[in-house]
Amino acid sequence: MHREYNCKPMRNNRLVSLVKGEDRSSNISRALELIKRDLSAIKDKKRILIKPNLLSSNDPRGNTNVETVRSIIELLANNYNNFAEKEVVVFEGSAGAFYGGTTTREVFEKFGYADLEKEFKNVRLECIEDFPEYIPVQIYTLGGVATIGIVRHVVEDFDYRISVNLPKTHNYAVATLGIKNMVGVIKQCDKSMIHGLKAASSNGNGSRTIFDYVPTWAISLLRRHAMGFVDLVIGYIPSYRRGIKLIHKNIVTMVKEVWPDLVVLDGLYGMEGKGPGEGNLVRMNLAIASTDPVKADALGARVMGINPEDIGYLYYLHEEGLGNMSLEGLVGDGLDQAAMHFKMHPTYNVQIQWR
């Protein structure tokens, strides 16, 4: 059955803000105030989803700080008289919880998110484990076509979506920012397939690869203790090299179903090196916001020292007219005031060969 995507070709006049400062909450508030012109649609929205990135169940470094989400909610409360009538849901499906044998609810509680429900009467936390219905979406893996599930609730029950993340290097997709953060709404056991590395044998057919036999948690454990050796080896595995050509198109396919209306990047800190969860934090002292997710992520990439055209999913989305990678509409501080040179992931030179 043909289904209409939840995103449409985008106008190129959307603003993107870049704010420098040493206070997280102030950075977020200023970044959103600078693009207030583009946030007018929120006034008439009834159900707002905020999607943080809680990748790890125990390490806060690569996770969205709860203060970032609190700052966004406070700005909504202070700028919209009908805020109390809106339903605001903070939704997550923590991959770290899944692979660590815990739950997203426990991750929320561990990192202070439970307090948001106490502070705001119309804010609720929701976890992927509580929603068993999924929209099937076809993607490509090394074994051929496979089907993943995207939480039906996220696809159908919200009229405004906000993606909140910090700039991080990535071990397959070069970088993860606001757009890739939406991968968190994929069914927990399907998340690995978005990388293309789980063969279609997972669905009952196709050939198997090394990544079908080695659990994700085992690879992560080895990476933490083998001083880069595992990353070096993985970079030369043929199935990995083929997988990095698939992940970008798979991200484009799935994100169209849950397109964020607003991306907020909390760059008080970013992660370089072995991102998205095992790298080193870098003090950036900035925030980025835009209702053009491609423009926000492209600016985030530039600040990290990455050419956004080297990130396949940004390139494809730009080419389809679903966003703009340019600096057109930049407000706030200049790129030259914020630009850094992140240390890339050890497999970076392989990752950029996705074309």
C-alpha positions in Angstrom: 0.0 0.0 0.0 1.3 3.5 -0.9 1.6 5.7 2.2 2.1 9.5 2.2 5.3 10.6 3.9 5.1 12.8 6.9 7.5 15.4 5.4 7.1 17.6 2.4 9.5 19.5 0.2 10.7 22.5 2.2 11.1 26.2 1.5 14.6 27.4 1.6 13.9 30.5 3.7 13.9 28.8 7.1 16.2 30.3 9.7 18.9 28.5 11.6 20.3 29.9 14.8 23.7 29.6 16.3 24.3 30.8 19.8 27.5 30.9 21.8 27.5 30.9 25.6 28.5 29.0 28.7 25.1 28.3 30.1 23.0 25.5 28.7 19.6 26.8 29.4 20.4 30.3 28.2 21.8 28.9 25.0 18.7 26.9 24.2 16.4 29.7 25.0 18.3 32.2 22.9 18.6 29.8 20.0 14.8 29.3 19.9 14.0 33.0 20.4 16.1 33.8 17.3 14.0 31.5 15.1 10.7 32.5 16.8 9.3 33.6 13.4 9.4 30.0 12.2 7.8 28.6 15.4 4.4 30.1 14.9 2.9 26.8 13.9 3.3 25.5 17.5 0.5 27.8 18.7 -2.2 25.6 17.1 -0.6 22.2 17.8 -2.3 20.0 20.4 0.1 17.1 20.8 3.8 17.8 20.8 6.5 15.1 20.9 10.0 15.8 22.3 12.5 13.1 21.3 15.7 13.3 23.3 18.7 11.0 22.8 19.2 8.6 25.7 21.6 6.2 24.0 23.3 4.9 27.2 21.6 3.4 30.2 24.5 4.3 32.5 26.9 6.9 30.9 25.4 10.4 30.7 28.1 11.8 28.4 26.4 10.9 25.1 22.8 11.5 26.4 20.6 14.6 26.0 20.8 16.5 29.3 17.4 16.8 31.0 18.0 20.6 31.4 17.9 20.9 27.6 14.5 19.4 27.5 13.3 21.4 30.5 14.5 24.6 28.7 12.4 23.8 25.6 9.3 23.1 27.7 9.7 26.3 29.7 10.1 28.3 26.5 6.8 26.8 25.2 5.1 27.5 28.5 6.3 31.1 28.5 5.4 31.9 24.9 2.1 30.2 24.3 -0.9 31.2 26.4 -2.6 27.9 25.5 0.3 25.8 26.6 -1.7 24.2 29.5 -4.1 22.9 26.8 -1.3 21.1 24.9 -0.2 17.6 25.6 3.6 17.4 25.6 5.2 13.9 25.5 8.9 13.2 26.0 9.3 9.9 24.1 12.3 7.6 23.9 13.4 4.1 23.0 16.8 3.7 24.6 19.1 1.3 22.7 21.4 1.2 25.7 18.5 0.0 27.8 17.6 -2.7 25.3 21.2 -4.1 25.1 21.8 -3.5 28.8 18.8 -5.6 29.9 16.9 -2.6 31.4 14.1 -0.3 30.3 13.7 3.2 28.9 11.6 4.1 32.0 14.5 3.2 34.2 16.8 5.3 32.1 14.4 8.3 32.3 14.4 8.0 36.1 18.2 7.6 36.3 18.9 10.8 34.4 16.3 13.0 36.1 13.6 13.0 33.4 10.9 11.8 35.9 11.0 15.2 37.5 9.5 16.8 34.4 6.2 15.1 35.0 6.1 16.6 38.5 7.0 20.1 37.3 4.6 20.4 34.4 1.1 19.0 34.7 0.7 18.5 30.9 4.0 16.8 30.3 4.3 13.0 30.2 7.1 10.5 29.7 6.4 7.7 27.3 8.7 4.7 26.5 8.9 2.5 23.4 8.4 -0.6 25.5 4.8 0.5 26.2 3.7 0.7 22.6 3.6 -2.7 20.8 2.1 -1.5 17.5 4.4 -0.7 14.7 4.3 0.7 11.1 6.2 -1.7 8.8 8.9 0.0 6.7 11.1 -1.7 4.1 14.8 -1.0 4.2 17.9 -2.6 2.7 20.4 -4.9 4.5 23.4 -6.9 3.3 21.0 -9.8 2.8 18.5 -7.8 0.8 15.2 -6.2 1.6 14.1 -6.3 5.3 11.2 -4.9 7.3 11.6 -2.7 10.4 8.9 -1.5 12.7 8.4 2.2 13.6 6.2 3.0 16.6 2.8 3.6 15.2 2.0 6.0 18.1 4.8 8.3 17.1 3.9 8.3 13.4 0.1 8.9 13.8 -0.6 10.6 17.2 1.4 13.8 17.2 1.1 17.0 15.2 4.5 18.5 16.1 7.8 16.7 16.7 11.0 18.1 18.3 14.3 16.2 18.0 16.9 17.1 20.7 20.4 15.8 20.6 24.0 16.8 21.0 26.6 16.8 18.1 28.4 13.5 18.1 30.7 11.6 15.8 29.3 8.2 14.7 30.7 4.7 14.1 28.7 4.1 10.8 27.1 7.4 9.6 29.9 9.9 10.1 27.8 12.0 12.6 24.6 11.9 14.5 22.6 15.0 15.2 18.9 15.8 15.1 17.7 13.7 12.2 19.4 10.4 13.0 18.2 10.8 16.6 14.7 9.8 15.3 16.1 6.3 14.8 15.2 5.8 18.5 11.5 5.3 17.6 12.4 2.1 15.7 11.4 -1.2 17.4 14.2 -2.1 19.8 15.2 -5.4 18.2 15.1 -3.8 14.7 17.5 -0.9 15.4 20.6 -2.8 14.3 19.1 -3.4 10.9 19.0 0.3 10.0 22.8 0.0 9.7 22.4 -2.5 7.0 24.6 -4.9 9.0 21.9 -7.4 10.0 21.1 -9.5 7.1 17.6 -10.3 5.9 18.2 -13.7 7.5 16.9 -12.0 10.6 13.6 -12.1 8.9 13.9 -15.6 7.7 15.9 -15.4 4.5 19.2 -14.2 3.1 22.8 -15.0 3.9 24.3 -14.3 7.3 27.3 -12.0 8.1 29.7 -11.7 11.0 27.5 -9.1 12.5 24.7 -11.6 12.9 26.9 -13.7 15.1 28.6 -11.0 17.2 26.2 -9.2 19.6 26.2 -5.4 19.6 27.0 -5.3 23.3 30.1 -7.5 22.7 31.5 -5.2 20.0 30.9 -2.2 22.3 32.7 -4.0 25.2 35.7 -4.8 23.0 35.9 -1.3 21.7 36.1 0.1 25.2 39.0 -2.2 26.2 41.0 -2.9 23.0 42.4 0.6 22.4 41.1 1.0 18.8 42.1 -2.4 17.6 38.5 -3.6 17.1 37.6 -0.4 15.2 40.6 -0.9 12.9 39.6 -4.5 12.2 35.9 -3.7 11.7 36.9 -1.0 9.2 38.4 -3.7 6.9 35.5 -6.2 7.1 33.8 -6.3 3.7 30.3 -6.4 5.2 31.0 -3.2 7.2 32.2 -1.4 4.1 29.0 -2.5 2.3 26.9 -1.6 5.3 28.0 2.1 5.4 26.6 2.4 1.9 23.1 1.3 3.1 22.7 3.2 6.4 22.3 6.6 4.9 19.5 5.6 2.5 17.8 3.6 5.3 17.9 6.7 7.6 16.2 8.7 4.8 13.6 6.1 4.3 12.6 5.8 8.0 12.9 9.4 9.0 10.3 10.5 6.4 7.8 8.6 8.5 8.6 10.6 11.7 10.0 13.9 10.3 10.9 16.3 13.0 9.4 19.8 12.8 12.1 21.3 14.9 15.7 20.3 15.6 17.5 21.6 18.7 21.2 20.8 19.1 22.6 21.3 22.6 26.2 21.9 21.9 27.3 22.8 25.4 29.3 19.7 24.9 29.8 17.5 21.9 31.4 14.1 21.5 34.4 13.4 19.3 36.3 10.3 18.5 34.5 7.0 19.2 31.0 8.4 19.1 28.1 8.1 19.5 28.6 6.7 23.0 32.3 6.0 23.8 34.1 9.1 22.6 35.4 12.1 24.5 33.4 15.1 25.4 34.4 18.5 23.9 33.3 21.8 25.4 31.6 23.6 22.5 29.5 26.3 24.4 26.8 26.6 21.7 23.3 25.7 20.7 21.7 25.4 17.2 18.0 25.4 16.3 16.0 25.3 13.1 12.6 24.1 11.7 14.7 22.8 8.7 16.3 19.7 10.2 18.7 19.4 7.3 19.9 23.0 7.8 20.3 22.4 11.6 22.3 19.2 11.1 24.4 20.7 8.3 25.4 23.6 10.6 26.1 21.2 13.4 28.4 19.2 11.1 30.2 22.3 10.0 30.8 23.3 13.6 32.4 19.9 14.2 34.7 20.4 11.2 32.7 18.0 8.9 31.6 18.9 5.4 27.9 18.1 5.5 28.0 16.7 2.0 30.2 13.9 3.4 27.1 12.8 5.5 25.1 10.7 3.1 21.7 11.1 4.7 22.0 14.9 4.7 23.1 14.8 1.1 20.2 12.6 0.0 17.6 14.7 1.9 19.0 17.9 0.5 18.8 16.5 -3.0 15.2 15.5 -2.5 14.3 19.0 -1.5 13.4 18.0 2.1 15.8 20.5 3.5 18.7 22.8 2.7 22.4 22.2 3.7 23.3 25.9 3.0 24.1 28.6 5.6 21.3 30.7 4.2 19.2 32.2 7.0 21.9 31.9 9.7 21.1 34.1 12.6 22.9 34.7 15.9 26.7 34.1 16.1 28.8 33.4 13.0 30.2 30.1 12.1 33.8 31.4 12.4 33.1 32.1 16.1 32.1 28.5 16.7 33.9 26.2 14.3 36.0 23.5 15.7 38.0 20.5 14.4 36.6 17.3 16.0 38.7 14.2 16.2 36.8 11.8 13.9 35.9 8.2 14.6 38.7 5.7 13.8 36.7 4.4 10.8 35.9 7.8 9.4 37.9 7.4 6.2 35.9 4.2 5.5 32.6 5.8 6.4 32.8 8.6 3.9 33.0 6.1 1.1 29.2 5.7 1.2 28.7 7.0 -2.3 
